[in-house]
Amino acid sequence: MKTKTVSYTLETLPALTEAQRANLRALAARPDSEIDFSDIPELTDEQWKAAERGRFYRPVKRQITARVDADVLEWLKAQGKGYQSRINAILRREMLAALGRRL
């Protein structure tokens, strides 16, 4: 089964409904002392030692100009929208393989 990833930017986010706005106002008005942390246990020093900085880091994109063989470009475009993202994914996979890492 093929799934479609949905992503938004600040410009394309759907507008909040009035009910959502009211809910956010109600949450913002509550004091911090009412926050229930019982389902979020405090991390131990041992857990902090194993923490990874930047694990969810999203690299900054830079615009470039690159020459690609016409048949390669047509193959990428034939797979649908997002050919530039596919180029990036292919290059990232090869980069990580060269560095001896996995995705």
Summary of the structure (lengths in Angstrom):
residues: 103
radius of gyration: 21.9
end to end distance: 21.6
largest distance: 61.8
contacts: 112
relative contact order: 0.04
helix: 44%
strand: 0%
